[in-house]
Amino acid sequence: NIWSLRDCPPGTYYIGGNFINPHRDMVYDACHDEDERPTSLSVWIPLNPSGATESNGCMRVLPIESDDFFYCPQHPRHSMNSEYTDEDAEKLTVAQFGCGVWDPSCVHWGGSYEADQSDQEPRSSLAFTIRLGGKAADFGTSASRIPGGTSSPSDQAEETGPKACLVKNCDKGGPKRRLQVVAKSLLSYSHHWPGFPGFEGLRENLGI
């Protein structure tokens, strides 16, 4: 997924913008095994020349030791994290093409571009999830990232993430299979942008 910030008035939301609401990419039990070992990692790479700085939109991540509900996926507060602010988080400043990595269950959010405090361009970034081959993703249980959205309990959430694509199989299946993998990745985020016309017919046209 590609994110590209703009110099916009506060409260402006657009595809490719930052998720300013503190959230988890996955609930704890969707990205850890029975021995509490992680089965997924969130990866974030700045693409713009200045990289990600504190004032041009770097990621904010809440340290696990400051998260009272990190290990409690069934607790309502596990998916309700709006009380956190920049003062609670570590700011991940990363150089261009550098790499920020965190546990998908860590509370995090995207910083905003502060034009009055920055002489750098707004950050743009590439983000993706690395998962163990046999582990299904469950993005549908993550906290909402748009104003007014809600999270679904883990026993009611629909699994929206694509099936694992093993590195050794990436070159198999031809162009259609590759497009299907990309489309499923896009659809895994579609519930955060309801009504976006780019998602209409995507599932039917690619047979996924």
N, C-alpha and C positions, 0 to 999 in steps of 0.2 A: 504494500500500500504506500502511496506517495502523498505526503502532506506538504503544502506550500502556503506559507502565511502571506498576508497582505497587510498594507497599512490602511486599516479600516476603523471606523468609529467603534467605541466599546459596545458590546452586545450584538455585533454583526456576526451571523453564522453562515457559513458557506461550505460546500464540498471541498475538502482539502485543507480546511482550517484546523485549528487546534481544539482539542477537547479540554476546555478549561475546568470542567468539573472533576474533582478527585474521583477515581474509579479503579476497579480491578479489571484486567483483561479476562481473567477466569477466576472462579471461586477456587478455594484451596484444594478441595478434593477432586477437582477436574484437572489439576496439573501436578499432582503428587501421588505417589503410590502408597501402598499400605505401610511402608517403612518410612514415610515422610520424605522420601527422596523426590526431587523435582523430575517431572517427565516432560516439561516444556520450558522454553526460555523465550522472552520477548527481546527482540533485537532492533536497534534504532540507530540509523546512520545519517548524519547530516550531509547534504549534498552541496550546499551553497559555499562559496569561497571562504567566508568568515567562520564557517562551522556554526555550532550552537553556543551562544553566550547567554549570560544572565538577562540581558536586555533585548535580545532578538528572538527569544522563544525557546530556550532550552527546556528540557524535560525536568519536571519536579517529581521526586520519588520519596515517599515516606519510609524512613528506616523501619525494618521489621520490629526492632526493640521499642519503637514508639507506637506500634500498632497493636492495641489490646485485643483485636478480633481477628488477627491474621490466621490463627489456627482454628477458628470457629466458623466454618462455612454455613452452619445451620442457624447461627445467631443473626437476627435482623440487622444488626449493626455491621455485619460483614460486608453488606452491599449498600450501606448508607454511610457515606464518607464525606458529606458536604461541609463538615465543620473544620476540615483541615485547611491551612493556608500556606503560603510560601514560606512563612517563618518556621513551619513544622518540618519542611522537606529539605532533602539534599538537592542541590541544583546541578544537574549533569551537564557541565560544559564540555563539549566534545569538538575536536578539530574536524575540518572537512574530511570525509571518508573515514573518520574514526568510528568507533563502535561503542554504543552504550547498551548494556545488557542487564536485565533484571528478571526476577521471578514474576511470572504473569499474575500472581496473586498479590503482589505488592501494590499498595495504593499509589497512584501516580496521576499526573495531569500535565498537559502541555502549557508552557509559559506563553504569554502574549508578546507580540512585537511592540516595544515601547519606543516609538519614533522620536520622542523628545529626549530620550536618555541613551540612544544608541546611534553610533555612526556607522554601523554595519547594516547590510541588507537583511530583510526578514529571512529567517531560516527556512529551508526546505529539507525534507528528510524522507528516507526510505525506511519502512518498518515492516517486519515480518516475524512470524513465530516458528521456532524450531521445536519439533516434537519427536519423541520416540516413535518408531514405526508402528507399533501396535496400539498406540494410545489415541483414542478418538478425542477430538476437540469438542468443547462445550461452551462456545462463546455466548450462547443464549442466556446463561446464568449470570453474566457479568453485570456490573452496575450500569445504570443508564448514563449516557454521556451527552445527552441533549436536554435542554431545559424542559421540565414537565414530564420527562420520561420516568419509567419505573423498571425495577428489576423483577424477574420471575424467580420464585422459589425453585431450588434445584430439582425437586421432584415433579415440577410442572413444566420446566423449560424445554423447548424444542432444541435438539442438537442442530445448530446451524453451521458449524465449521466443516470445512471439506475433509474428506478422508485423507489419511496420511499418504504423502507421495514420497517414496523412498528415493534417496539420491541416486542409487544405482538404476532406478527405473525412469529417471527424468527424460531420457531420450527415447522412450518407447511410447507407442500409441499414435504417433504422428501429430500433425498440427491441431486436429480436432481435440485430441486428448489434452494437449497443452492449453488450448483455449478453455476447455472445461475446468481444468485446475485453476486457471486465473479467474474464471467466472465464479466458481465456488468461493474463492477467497473474497471476491467483491461482495457476494451475497451474504457472507458471514457478517458483514458490517451493515447490511442494508436496513436492519431494524433501527439503526441509529439515525437514519436519514429517510424517514417515511415520505413517500410522495416524489422522491427523486426520479425523473423520467428515465434516466439511464438504466434503471434496474428493471423497467417494464419489459416483459417478454424475454429477459435474459435466460431464465430457466428453461422456457419452452423452446427457444430457438437453438439452444445448445444441447437439449436433451439431458438435463441434469436434474 
